[in-house]
Amino acid sequence: MGSLSIWHWIIVIGVVLLLFGRGKISELMGDVAQGIKAFKKGMSDDDTSVAQSPAKAEPVKTIDHHAADTVAPQPETRKAS
């Protein structure tokens, strides 16, 4: 019951071909292939642009802290009565 025989696969493929037609499936596979090619091209463009362009150093933002300006509130302690 768990495994599918060759006859099951033939029937499934036949139903898919009847529903979508042969031309629709080939168009779909062509679109998928173009998408994969575009993705690979985009990834390789990113790799080459990072390797070719010098690393741009972003300016370092610093905040000056003064101990006298910021005093953290001390937690109140309860006195034993």
C-alpha positions in Angstrom: 0.0 0.0 0.0 2.9 2.4 0.7 4.7 2.1 -2.6 3.4 3.2 -6.0 3.9 1.0 -9.0 4.8 2.0 -12.5 1.2 1.9 -13.5 0.3 4.5 -10.9 2.9 6.8 -12.3 1.8 6.3 -15.9 -1.8 7.1 -14.9 -0.8 10.2 -13.0 1.4 11.5 -15.9 -1.5 10.8 -18.3 -3.9 12.8 -16.2 -1.5 15.7 -15.9 -0.9 15.7 -19.7 -4.7 15.7 -20.3 -5.3 18.5 -17.9 -2.5 20.8 -18.8 -1.6 19.7 -22.3 1.9 19.2 -23.7 2.5 22.8 -24.7 1.6 24.2 -21.3 4.0 22.0 -19.5 6.9 22.8 -21.8 6.2 26.5 -21.4 6.1 26.1 -17.7 9.4 24.2 -17.7 11.0 26.9 -19.9 9.9 29.6 -17.5 11.4 27.7 -14.6 14.7 27.3 -16.5 14.8 31.0 -17.3 14.1 31.9 -13.7 17.0 29.6 -12.5 19.3 31.1 -15.1 18.4 34.7 -14.0 18.9 33.7 -10.4 22.4 32.3 -11.1 23.3 35.3 -13.2 22.2 37.6 -10.4 24.2 35.7 -7.8 27.3 35.7 -10.0 26.9 39.5 -10.6 26.7 40.0 -6.9 29.9 38.0 -6.3 31.9 39.8 -9.0 30.7 43.3 -7.9 31.8 42.6 -4.4 35.1 41.3 -5.5 35.8 44.1 -8.0 34.6 47.1 -6.0 36.8 48.2 -3.1 35.3 48.0 0.3 33.7 51.3 1.2 34.3 52.2 4.8 31.3 53.5 6.5 31.8 56.4 8.9 32.0 55.3 12.5 29.4 56.9 14.6 30.4 57.5 18.2 28.5 58.9 21.1 30.4 60.8 23.8 29.3 59.8 27.3 30.0 62.0 30.2 29.8 60.4 33.7 28.5 63.6 35.3 25.7 64.0 32.8 24.2 60.5 33.2 23.6 59.2 36.7 21.8 55.9 36.9 19.1 55.9 39.6 20.0 53.7 42.5 17.4 51.1 43.5 15.8 51.8 46.8 16.6 49.4 49.6 14.1 48.6 52.3 15.2 49.3 55.8 14.3 46.8 58.4 11.8 48.2 60.9 
